[in-house]
Amino acid sequence: MVILLDTSPIVNMCYYEFMIRICQPEDIDRIYFIINEAAKAYQGAIPANYYHQPYMPMDELKQEMKRMTFFGWEVNGGLVGVIGLEPARDVTLIRHTYVLPQWQKKGIGSKLLNHLKSLVATSRLLVGTWADAHWAIDFYKKHGFSLLPDKDELFKTYWDIPPRQIETSVVLEHIEYTENKIKCKGGK
Ligand SMILES: CC(C)(COP(=O)(O)OP(=O)(O)OC[C@H]1O[C@@H](n2cnc3c(N)ncnc32)[C@H](O)[C@@H]1OP(=O)(O)O)[C@@H](O)C(=O)NCCC(=O)NCCS
């Protein structure tokens, strides 16, 4: 597929080839780069004791890649954004949505999220993020997610994160998605 990303001025028109694909083990170095570059947005926003570089060390990423499927957005043969899909008991978790800073706000996160939504087979689709990451919360809200009041219980049930991090994080659920699933089950 070919997409026109830059239309102004016309002399600077650039064509990019893009695709969404499942990430493979050999993508690990690029995923590591994308996550840790994009996570620099957290500096000064999330509690200081949780911000460090690399934000996600390689050993942690290796463990995360075992528990979830990463999808990537590729431009001209190189990954520029990733999103993880993690089945967790009776729900699906969106994990680690990261787009390289220079590629943000061009619709790539939305494409990745929509692709992931199309693959979800459970009745609930949840995502957790930092309470202070207002841009990420806005991003998910624009895509039909709402903040949940029972986030502490949800974190304890479906995630594997330290208690202090639970205090400073939020859970959002894709409400339309859940409602549609309930309607389908009800045969309406
Ligand atoms: C959140 C993120 C994945 C969104 O990807 P993206 O490709 O930029 O998203 P899209 O272009 O599809 O959507 C843009 C929307 O996301 C939000 N957003 C993305 N980047 C933003 C930024 N730097 N500041 C404010 N809002 C931002 C806005 O709601 C924006 O809508 P707008 O353009 O109407 O203002 C990306 O910004 C990112 O990697 N951020 C840093 C890491 C992070 O917070 N990840 C979330 C982990 S749960």
The ligand as an ORCA input file, in Angstrom:
! r2SCAN-3c Opt
* xyz 0 1
  C       0.014      7.565     22.621
  C       0.614      7.261     21.263
  C       0.889      5.778     21.125
  C      -0.377      7.704     20.173
  O       0.161      7.406     18.896
  P      -0.002      8.449     17.686
  O       0.451      7.781     16.444
  O       0.664      9.721     18.041
  O      -1.589      8.643     17.709
  P      -2.552      9.152     16.540
  O      -1.821     10.064     15.618
  O      -3.241      7.995     15.943
  O      -3.628      9.927     17.405
  C      -3.317     11.216     17.833
  C      -4.001     11.482     19.160
  O      -3.260     10.911     20.245
  C      -3.058     11.897     21.275
  N      -1.634     12.302     21.224
  C      -0.659     11.648     20.580
  N       0.522     12.247     20.807
  C       0.277     13.313     21.583
  C       1.094     14.311     22.167
  N       2.427     14.354     21.985
  N       0.506     15.253     22.922
  C      -0.825     15.245     23.096
  N      -1.644     14.303     22.596
  C      -1.107     13.353     21.839
  C      -3.979     13.039     20.928
  O      -5.259     12.713     21.480
  C      -4.034     12.973     19.418
  O      -5.201     13.506     18.874
  P      -5.111     14.922     18.118
  O      -4.119     14.759     17.018
  O      -6.524     15.143     17.642
  O      -4.668     15.906     19.157
  C       1.948      8.048     21.043
  O       1.681      9.423     21.239
  C       3.084      7.654     21.968
  O       3.841      6.745     21.651
  N       3.222      8.357     23.114
  C       4.300      8.122     24.069
  C       4.152      6.794     24.759
  C       2.796      6.596     25.380
  O       2.266      7.433     26.089
  N       2.225      5.415     25.114
  C       0.971      4.993     25.680
  C       1.225      3.793     26.546
  S      -0.304      3.128     27.163
*
